[in-house]
């Protein structure tokens, strides 16, 4: 491998990289459009309310829809609104956008690989490794704001390496309207661009252009983040860490597990609080850990001599991720979740570092195979090279690929029935199926586990109270309690599972068991006292399917007046 890279070589390897990205996305699209009433799990939170773009009257005066609309990044919401303006349903666009993001991610990752090691196969390897990682984890496929991190951040890194000022500033601004908290990572990298490691010490740069790039980058980052720092959310403030520590919602078995008594789990492997949690990497992505070792032996690994100084941006990104991770813990929940700063950063860094290490090692093996006179060593070198190549290309064949979290609606007739009711018809239910109703029936729900997000006090206090009131009403033996609940919240329908009036139904739901009123309901049921609603399953039923029953509240109210 030499320094001379022709344009045709770049085009061939870039085309091959984009081809793999398209193939991976087609596999995901095949799943996404395999049946009706199929939706990405998180789209039920981030996208369901966007159906308002097509029908402005949907979810009128709905707390849940209003909250999710208020916390959606402006760029993310605007993009979906533009697509809706062209007649593309938000839930359909949510399935299509990963393909677009995947191609952009691939292009920029290829470009960065080529900037760090001017060998086209380095760009190909970097893009392929990153693609495989993204399509085997729940990131790109979600089509949610975090899916936009990768193409935008990679664009930012590419333009930093190219020293392209205005595109770099544009990438920071764009990130600010799609995933604003990650702008802190860009700000940290911009700050580190003003210096360099020299003689084992970090020194200020002697290049004036570094100060222009870093200074203006920091300025744009501050301007982007300033509105978020100054504005107040109508559903805020963010919950205080001291308060969260006392809530079961944040415990290991809670709705949003965060705190854990096990320090290893909390700091290293936890789902939301840790440095490495959720960082599932394909085998070859661990090759990046060998890169510092390969650098020590340039005579054996000749290609390391061609690695450019821009590779310093990788440790800079890790350092910045570590600092923002600590800041996110210090200002817990005000900077969102600590894990969001490390997981995305490490995926990108490990893909690029591993690609460089892979190409350097393969180059050394090929060179060794050609110059050695020992037959066994020559065969061994070619064999190892072949194995590495096969792992690189065929890794997806040996894992669940692509990894998706599409949720299949199990009750089409129920969704159709509810969708035919006047807008809005408020539905109250403790059943898991309530998570799907806003998406599939376009009707608001009073509460559900999916929407019981405890990060903003103004929102969650209402959700929590609604949940407690619903549990109390559903399991109360008194009709007056049910009647008062219906009147207070203006509920139009109750959706009940026929198993709902058994202790096992409540005990099997971790979300419900967070509330003391649920434990009281279990005790009441075990004493043989039946909730009054159990007598209305047939009397006031307006729709039944499998084990679910829809009760009309007007019928219940009239019955209480007798």
C-alpha positions as CSV (number, residue, x, y, z in Angstrom):
1,X,0.0,0.0,0.0
2,X,1.4,3.4,-1.0
3,X,0.7,7.0,-0.5
4,X,-0.6,7.5,-4.1
5,X,-4.3,7.2,-4.1
6,X,-6.2,7.7,-7.4
7,X,-9.6,9.3,-7.7
8,X,-10.9,6.1,-9.3
9,X,-9.8,4.0,-6.3
10,X,-11.6,6.4,-3.9
11,X,-14.8,6.2,-6.0
12,X,-14.7,2.4,-6.1
13,X,-14.2,2.0,-2.3
14,X,-16.7,4.7,-1.5
15,X,-19.3,3.1,-3.8
16,X,-18.6,-0.2,-2.1
17,X,-19.1,1.4,1.3
18,X,-22.4,3.0,0.2
19,X,-23.5,-0.4,-1.2
20,X,-23.1,-2.1,2.1
21,X,-25.0,0.7,3.8
22,X,-27.9,0.3,1.3
23,X,-28.0,-3.5,1.8
24,X,-28.1,-3.1,5.6
25,X,-30.9,-0.6,5.4
26,X,-32.9,-2.7,2.9
27,X,-32.8,-5.5,5.5
28,X,-34.3,-3.1,8.1
29,X,-36.9,-1.8,5.6
30,X,-38.0,-5.3,4.9
31,X,-38.9,-5.7,8.6
32,X,-40.3,-2.2,8.9
33,X,-42.9,-2.7,6.1
34,X,-43.6,-6.4,6.7
35,X,-47.0,-5.8,8.1
36,X,-49.6,-3.2,9.2
37,X,-49.6,-1.7,12.7
38,X,-45.8,-2.1,13.0
39,X,-44.0,0.8,14.7
40,X,-40.6,1.4,16.2
41,X,-40.8,1.2,20.0
42,X,-39.4,4.7,20.7
43,X,-41.4,6.2,17.8
44,X,-44.4,5.7,20.0
45,X,-42.9,8.5,22.2
46,X,-41.1,10.7,19.7
47,X,-43.3,10.5,16.7
48,X,-46.9,9.7,17.6
49,X,-47.8,13.3,18.3
50,X,-46.5,14.3,14.9
51,X,-49.7,13.0,13.4
52,X,-50.9,16.4,14.3
53,X,-49.0,17.7,11.2
54,X,-51.5,15.8,9.1
55,X,-54.6,16.4,11.2
56,X,-54.2,19.5,13.5
57,X,-57.2,18.4,15.6
58,X,-55.6,15.2,16.9
59,X,-54.7,14.9,20.6
60,X,-56.5,18.2,21.5
61,X,-55.5,19.5,24.9
62,X,-53.6,16.2,25.6
63,X,-50.9,16.4,28.3
64,X,-48.9,13.6,26.9
65,X,-48.8,14.8,23.3
66,X,-48.1,18.4,24.4
67,X,-45.2,17.3,26.6
68,X,-43.5,15.2,23.9
69,X,-44.0,18.0,21.4
70,X,-42.4,20.5,23.8
71,X,-39.2,18.4,24.4
72,X,-38.7,17.5,20.7
73,X,-35.6,19.2,19.2
74,X,-36.8,21.9,16.8
75,X,-34.8,20.6,13.9
76,X,-36.1,17.1,14.3
77,X,-39.7,18.2,14.6
78,X,-39.3,20.6,11.6
79,X,-37.9,17.9,9.4
80,X,-40.8,15.6,10.1
81,X,-43.2,18.5,9.6
82,X,-41.7,19.3,6.2
83,X,-42.0,15.6,5.1
84,X,-45.6,15.7,6.3
85,X,-46.1,18.7,4.1
86,X,-45.1,16.5,1.2
87,X,-47.7,13.9,2.2
88,X,-45.3,11.5,3.9
89,X,-46.8,10.2,7.1
90,X,-44.5,10.7,10.1
91,X,-44.6,7.0,11.1
92,X,-43.6,6.1,7.5
93,X,-40.9,8.7,7.4
94,X,-39.6,7.3,10.7
95,X,-39.0,4.0,8.9
96,X,-37.4,5.6,5.9
97,X,-35.1,8.1,7.6
98,X,-32.5,5.5,8.9
99,X,-31.6,4.7,5.3
100,X,-30.9,8.3,4.6
101,X,-28.9,8.8,7.8
102,X,-27.0,5.6,7.1
103,X,-25.8,6.8,3.8
104,X,-24.7,10.2,5.1
105,X,-23.0,8.5,8.0
106,X,-21.2,6.1,5.6
107,X,-20.0,8.9,3.4
108,X,-18.5,11.0,6.2
109,X,-17.1,8.1,8.0
110,X,-15.3,7.0,4.8
111,X,-14.0,10.5,4.4
112,X,-12.7,10.6,7.9
113,X,-11.0,7.3,7.5
114,X,-9.3,8.6,4.4
115,X,-8.2,11.7,6.2
116,X,-6.6,9.7,9.1
117,X,-5.0,7.1,6.9
118,X,-4.8,8.0,3.2
119,X,-5.6,4.5,2.0
120,X,-9.1,4.0,0.5
121,X,-9.6,0.6,2.2
122,X,-9.2,2.4,5.6
123,X,-12.3,4.5,4.7
124,X,-14.2,1.4,3.6
125,X,-13.3,-0.5,6.7
126,X,-14.2,2.4,9.0
127,X,-17.6,2.9,7.4
128,X,-18.3,-0.9,7.4
129,X,-17.4,-1.3,11.0
130,X,-19.4,1.6,12.1
131,X,-22.4,0.5,10.0
132,X,-22.3,-3.0,11.5
133,X,-22.2,-1.5,15.0
134,X,-25.1,0.9,14.4
135,X,-27.3,-1.6,12.7
136,X,-26.8,-4.1,15.5
137,X,-27.6,-1.6,18.2
138,X,-30.8,0.4,18.8
139,X,-29.5,3.8,17.5
140,X,-29.8,4.6,13.8
141,X,-32.8,2.3,13.3
142,X,-34.9,4.3,15.8
143,X,-35.2,7.4,13.6
144,X,-35.4,9.4,16.8
145,X,-33.2,12.4,17.6
146,X,-30.2,10.2,18.7
147,X,-30.1,8.7,15.3
148,X,-29.1,12.1,13.9
149,X,-26.0,12.2,16.1
150,X,-23.9,10.0,13.9
151,X,-24.2,11.8,10.5
152,X,-23.9,15.2,12.0
153,X,-21.1,14.5,14.4
154,X,-19.1,12.7,11.6
155,X,-19.7,15.7,9.3
156,X,-18.3,17.9,12.1
157,X,-15.2,15.7,12.6
158,X,-14.6,15.6,8.9
159,X,-14.7,19.3,8.5
160,X,-12.5,19.8,11.5
161,X,-9.9,17.5,9.9
162,X,-10.2,19.3,6.6
163,X,-10.0,22.7,8.4
164,X,-13.2,23.8,6.6
165,X,-14.4,26.6,8.8
166,X,-18.0,27.3,7.7
167,X,-19.1,23.7,7.1
168,X,-17.7,22.9,10.6
169,X,-19.7,25.7,12.2
170,X,-22.8,24.6,10.2
171,X,-22.5,21.1,11.6
172,X,-22.3,22.4,15.2
173,X,-25.4,24.6,14.6
174,X,-27.2,21.6,12.9
175,X,-26.4,19.4,15.8
176,X,-27.9,22.0,18.1
177,X,-31.3,21.7,16.6
178,X,-31.3,17.9,16.4
179,X,-29.5,16.7,19.5
180,X,-28.4,19.8,21.5
181,X,-26.8,18.2,24.5
182,X,-24.1,16.7,22.3
183,X,-23.0,20.1,21.2
184,X,-20.9,20.0,24.5
185,X,-18.8,17.3,22.8
186,X,-18.1,19.5,19.8
187,X,-17.3,22.4,22.2
188,X,-14.7,20.3,24.0
189,X,-13.1,19.2,20.7
190,X,-13.0,22.8,19.6
191,X,-11.3,23.8,22.8
192,X,-8.7,21.1,22.3
193,X,-8.1,22.2,18.7
194,X,-6.3,25.2,20.1
195,X,-3.4,23.1,21.4
196,X,-1.4,19.9,20.8
197,X,0.7,17.3,22.6
198,X,4.3,18.2,22.2
199,X,7.1,16.4,24.1
200,X,4.6,14.6,26.4
201,X,2.9,17.9,27.3
202,X,-0.2,19.7,26.0
203,X,0.9,23.1,24.6
204,X,-1.0,25.9,22.9
205,X,-0.9,25.7,19.2
206,X,1.4,28.0,17.2
207,X,-1.0,28.0,14.3
208,X,-3.3,31.0,14.2
209,X,-5.9,29.1,12.1
210,X,-6.4,26.7,15.0
211,X,-7.5,29.6,17.2
212,X,-9.9,30.8,14.5
213,X,-11.4,27.4,14.1
214,X,-11.5,26.6,17.8
215,X,-12.7,30.1,18.9
216,X,-15.5,30.4,16.4
217,X,-16.5,26.8,17.0
218,X,-16.8,27.5,20.7
219,X,-18.8,30.7,19.9
220,X,-21.3,28.9,17.8
221,X,-21.6,26.1,20.4
222,X,-22.4,28.7,23.1
223,X,-24.9,30.5,20.8
224,X,-26.6,27.2,20.0
225,X,-26.9,26.2,23.7
226,X,-27.8,29.6,25.1
227,X,-31.5,29.4,24.3
228,X,-31.7,26.0,26.0
229,X,-30.0,27.4,29.0
230,X,-32.2,30.4,29.3
231,X,-35.6,29.1,28.3
232,X,-37.9,27.4,30.8
233,X,-39.9,24.3,29.9
234,X,-43.6,24.6,30.7
235,X,-43.3,21.0,32.1
236,X,-40.1,21.6,34.0
237,X,-38.0,21.9,36.0
238,X,-35.8,18.9,35.6
239,X,-36.1,16.6,38.6
240,X,-33.4,17.1,41.2
241,X,-31.0,14.2,41.8
242,X,-31.8,14.2,45.6
243,X,-35.5,13.8,44.8
244,X,-34.9,11.1,42.1
245,X,-32.9,9.0,44.6
246,X,-36.0,8.6,46.7
247,X,-38.3,7.5,43.9
248,X,-38.9,3.9,43.0
249,X,-39.1,5.0,39.4
250,X,-35.3,5.4,39.3
251,X,-34.4,2.2,41.1
252,X,-33.2,-1.0,39.2
253,X,-36.8,-2.4,39.0
254,X,-38.4,1.0,38.2
255,X,-39.8,2.5,35.1
256,X,-36.5,4.4,34.4
257,X,-33.7,2.6,36.2
258,X,-30.8,4.8,37.0
259,X,-29.4,4.5,40.5
260,X,-27.9,1.2,41.6
261,X,-26.1,0.2,44.9
262,X,-23.6,-1.8,42.8
263,X,-20.9,0.8,41.9
264,X,-19.7,-1.3,39.0
265,X,-23.2,-1.3,37.5
266,X,-23.7,2.3,38.3
267,X,-20.5,3.7,36.9
268,X,-19.5,1.2,34.2
269,X,-22.3,-1.0,32.9
270,X,-25.6,0.6,33.9
271,X,-28.2,1.4,31.4
272,X,-28.3,5.2,31.9
273,X,-25.7,6.2,34.5
274,X,-22.6,4.4,33.3
275,X,-19.6,5.1,31.1
276,X,-19.8,1.9,29.0
277,X,-23.4,0.8,29.4
278,X,-25.0,-0.3,26.1
279,X,-21.7,-0.2,24.3
280,X,-22.0,-3.5,22.5
281,X,-19.2,-3.7,19.9
282,X,-18.6,-6.2,17.1
283,X,-15.3,-8.2,17.7
284,X,-13.2,-6.3,15.2
285,X,-14.0,-3.0,16.9
286,X,-11.8,-4.0,19.8
287,X,-8.8,-3.9,17.4
288,X,-8.7,-0.1,18.1
289,X,-7.3,-0.9,21.5
290,X,-4.2,-2.2,19.8
291,X,-3.5,1.0,17.9
292,X,-1.1,2.6,20.5
293,X,0.8,-0.7,20.6
294,X,1.2,-0.8,16.8
295,X,2.6,2.7,16.8
296,X,5.5,1.5,18.9
297,X,6.7,-0.9,16.1
298,X,6.7,1.1,12.9
299,X,9.4,-1.2,11.4
300,X,7.0,-4.1,11.6
301,X,3.8,-2.3,10.9
302,X,4.9,0.0,8.1
303,X,1.6,1.7,7.5
304,X,1.5,3.4,10.8
305,X,4.0,5.9,9.4
306,X,1.2,7.1,7.0
307,X,-1.3,7.8,9.8
308,X,-1.8,11.6,9.9
309,X,-1.6,13.9,12.9
310,X,-5.3,14.4,12.7
311,X,-5.8,11.1,14.4
312,X,-5.3,13.1,17.6
313,X,-9.0,14.0,17.3
314,X,-9.9,10.5,18.5
315,X,-8.3,10.8,22.0
316,X,-9.6,14.3,22.1
317,X,-13.1,13.0,21.6
318,X,-12.7,10.4,24.3
319,X,-11.3,13.0,26.7
320,X,-14.3,15.4,26.0
321,X,-16.7,12.5,26.4
322,X,-15.2,11.7,29.8
323,X,-15.4,15.4,30.9
324,X,-19.1,15.8,29.8
325,X,-19.9,12.4,31.4
326,X,-18.7,13.8,34.7
327,X,-20.5,17.1,34.2
328,X,-23.7,15.2,33.4
329,X,-23.4,13.5,36.8
330,X,-22.6,16.7,38.6
331,X,-25.6,18.5,37.0
332,X,-27.7,15.3,37.0
333,X,-30.7,15.3,34.6
334,X,-30.2,18.9,33.7
335,X,-27.7,17.8,31.1
336,X,-29.9,14.7,30.4
337,X,-28.3,11.3,30.9
338,X,-24.5,10.8,31.3
339,X,-24.4,7.7,29.1
340,X,-25.5,9.7,26.1
341,X,-22.2,11.5,26.0
342,X,-19.9,8.4,26.1
343,X,-21.7,5.7,24.1
344,X,-22.1,7.6,20.9
345,X,-18.5,9.0,21.1
346,X,-16.9,5.6,21.8
347,X,-18.7,4.0,19.0
348,X,-17.3,6.5,16.5
349,X,-13.8,6.5,18.0
350,X,-13.6,2.7,18.2
351,X,-14.8,2.3,14.6
352,X,-12.2,4.7,13.3
353,X,-9.3,3.4,15.5
354,X,-10.2,-0.2,14.7
355,X,-10.3,0.5,11.0
356,X,-6.7,2.0,11.1
357,X,-5.5,-0.9,13.2
358,X,-7.2,-3.4,10.9
359,X,-5.6,-2.0,7.7
360,X,-2.2,-1.7,9.4
361,X,-2.2,-5.3,10.6
362,X,-3.5,-6.6,7.3
363,X,-0.8,-4.7,5.4
364,X,1.9,-6.1,7.7
365,X,0.5,-9.7,7.2
366,X,0.4,-9.3,3.4
367,X,4.0,-7.9,3.4
368,X,5.2,-10.7,5.7
369,X,3.6,-13.3,3.5
370,X,5.3,-11.9,0.4
371,X,8.8,-11.6,1.8
372,X,9.1,-14.6,4.0
373,X,10.7,-17.7,2.6
374,X,9.2,-20.0,5.2
375,X,6.2,-21.7,3.7
376,X,4.3,-22.3,6.9
377,X,4.7,-18.6,7.9
378,X,3.6,-17.5,4.5
379,X,0.4,-19.7,4.7
380,X,-0.2,-18.6,8.2
381,X,-0.1,-14.9,7.2
382,X,-2.4,-15.5,4.3
383,X,-4.8,-17.5,6.5
384,X,-5.0,-14.9,9.2
385,X,-5.6,-12.2,6.6
386,X,-8.4,-14.3,5.1
387,X,-10.0,-14.8,8.5
388,X,-9.9,-11.1,9.3
389,X,-11.4,-10.3,6.0
390,X,-14.2,-12.8,6.4
391,X,-15.0,-11.6,9.9
392,X,-15.2,-8.0,8.5
393,X,-17.5,-8.9,5.7
394,X,-19.6,-11.7,7.1
395,X,-20.0,-10.6,10.8
396,X,-23.7,-9.7,10.3
397,X,-24.5,-13.3,9.2
398,X,-23.7,-14.6,12.7
399,X,-25.8,-12.1,14.8
400,X,-29.3,-10.8,14.9
401,X,-28.9,-8.3,12.0
402,X,-30.2,-5.7,11.8
403,X,-31.4,-5.3,15.4
404,X,-34.8,-3.6,15.5
405,X,-37.3,-2.9,18.1
406,X,-40.5,-2.8,16.0
407,X,-43.7,-3.4,18.0
408,X,-46.5,-5.3,16.3
409,X,-50.0,-4.1,17.2
410,X,-51.9,-7.2,18.2
411,X,-55.4,-5.7,18.1
412,X,-56.2,-4.1,14.7
413,X,-59.9,-4.2,15.2
414,X,-59.5,-2.4,18.6
415,X,-57.4,0.4,16.9
416,X,-60.0,0.7,14.1
417,X,-62.9,0.9,16.6
418,X,-61.2,3.6,18.7
419,X,-60.1,5.6,15.6
420,X,-63.7,5.8,14.6
421,X,-64.7,7.5,17.8
422,X,-65.1,11.3,18.0
423,X,-61.8,13.3,18.5
424,X,-60.5,13.4,21.1
425,X,-61.9,10.5,23.1
426,X,-59.8,10.0,26.2
427,X,-59.0,6.4,27.1
428,X,-58.0,5.3,30.6
429,X,-56.2,2.0,30.9
430,X,-53.5,0.3,33.0
431,X,-52.9,-2.4,30.4
432,X,-49.7,-2.5,28.4
433,X,-51.8,-2.0,25.3
434,X,-52.4,1.6,26.2
435,X,-48.8,2.2,25.0
436,X,-49.9,1.6,21.4
437,X,-53.3,3.5,21.3
438,X,-52.1,7.0,20.6
439,X,-50.0,5.7,17.7
440,X,-52.4,3.2,16.1
441,X,-55.8,4.7,17.0
442,X,-54.9,8.4,17.1
443,X,-56.7,8.8,20.4
444,X,-55.2,10.2,23.7
445,X,-54.7,8.0,26.7
446,X,-54.8,9.3,30.3
447,X,-51.6,7.5,31.2
448,X,-49.5,4.5,30.3
449,X,-46.1,3.1,31.2
450,X,-44.6,4.2,27.9
451,X,-45.4,7.9,28.7
452,X,-44.6,7.8,32.4
453,X,-41.3,9.6,31.9
454,X,-40.1,11.1,35.2
455,X,-37.4,13.6,34.2
456,X,-39.6,16.8,34.3
457,X,-41.4,17.5,37.5
458,X,-44.2,19.6,36.0
459,X,-45.1,16.7,33.7
460,X,-44.5,13.7,35.8
461,X,-46.3,15.0,38.9
462,X,-49.5,15.0,36.8
463,X,-48.8,11.6,35.3
464,X,-48.1,10.1,38.7
465,X,-51.3,11.5,40.2
466,X,-53.3,10.3,37.2
467,X,-51.8,6.8,37.6
468,X,-52.5,6.6,41.3
469,X,-56.1,7.9,40.7
470,X,-56.7,5.3,37.9
471,X,-55.4,2.4,40.0
472,X,-57.5,3.5,43.0
473,X,-60.6,3.8,40.8
474,X,-60.1,0.6,38.9
475,X,-59.7,-1.5,42.0
476,X,-62.2,0.4,44.2
477,X,-65.3,-1.5,45.5
478,X,-67.2,1.8,45.5
479,X,-69.1,3.2,42.5
480,X,-68.7,6.7,43.8
481,X,-64.9,6.5,43.4
482,X,-65.2,5.4,39.8
483,X,-67.8,8.1,39.1
484,X,-65.6,10.8,40.6
485,X,-62.6,9.6,38.6
486,X,-64.4,9.7,35.3
487,X,-65.8,13.2,36.1
488,X,-62.4,14.6,37.2
489,X,-60.5,13.5,34.1
490,X,-63.3,13.5,31.5
491,X,-62.6,9.9,30.6
492,X,-64.6,8.5,27.6
493,X,-63.6,4.9,27.6
494,X,-62.0,2.4,30.0
495,X,-59.9,-0.3,28.5
496,X,-59.6,-3.4,30.8
497,X,-57.9,-6.7,30.6
498,X,-60.1,-9.5,31.8
499,X,-57.2,-10.6,34.0
500,X,-56.9,-7.2,35.5
501,X,-58.9,-8.1,38.7
502,X,-56.4,-10.8,39.8
503,X,-53.4,-10.2,42.1
504,X,-51.1,-11.8,39.6
505,X,-51.9,-9.2,37.0
506,X,-50.8,-6.4,39.2
507,X,-47.7,-8.2,40.6
508,X,-46.5,-9.0,37.1
509,X,-46.3,-5.4,36.2
510,X,-43.2,-3.7,37.7
511,X,-44.5,-0.3,36.7
512,X,-47.7,-0.7,38.7
513,X,-45.9,-2.1,41.7
514,X,-44.0,1.1,42.0
515,X,-47.1,2.6,43.6
516,X,-48.2,1.8,47.1
517,X,-51.9,2.0,46.0
518,X,-51.2,-1.1,43.8
519,X,-49.9,-3.1,46.7
520,X,-53.1,-2.1,48.6
521,X,-55.1,-3.3,45.6
522,X,-53.3,-6.7,45.7
523,X,-54.1,-7.0,49.4
524,X,-57.8,-6.2,48.8
525,X,-58.1,-8.7,46.0
526,X,-56.4,-11.4,48.1
527,X,-59.1,-10.8,50.7
528,X,-61.7,-11.6,48.2
529,X,-63.1,-8.1,47.7
530,X,-63.9,-7.6,44.0
531,X,-63.6,-4.1,42.4
532,X,-66.9,-2.6,41.3
533,X,-65.8,-2.4,37.7
534,X,-65.7,-6.2,37.4
535,X,-69.5,-6.1,37.4
536,X,-69.5,-3.8,34.3
537,X,-67.4,-6.0,32.0
538,X,-70.5,-7.2,30.2
539,X,-73.0,-4.6,31.1
540,X,-71.1,-1.6,29.7
541,X,-68.9,-3.2,27.1
542,X,-69.0,-1.5,23.7
543,X,-66.1,-3.6,22.2
544,X,-64.3,-6.8,23.0
545,X,-61.3,-8.5,21.4
546,X,-59.5,-11.5,22.8
547,X,-58.8,-10.6,26.5
548,X,-59.5,-6.8,26.2
549,X,-62.8,-5.1,26.9
550,X,-63.7,-1.4,26.2
551,X,-66.2,0.1,28.6
552,X,-68.1,3.2,27.8
553,X,-68.0,5.6,30.8
554,X,-71.4,7.1,30.1
555,X,-72.9,3.7,30.8
556,X,-71.0,3.4,34.1
557,X,-72.0,7.0,35.1
558,X,-75.7,6.3,34.4
559,X,-75.5,3.1,36.4
560,X,-74.2,5.0,39.4
561,X,-77.1,7.4,39.3
562,X,-79.7,4.6,39.8
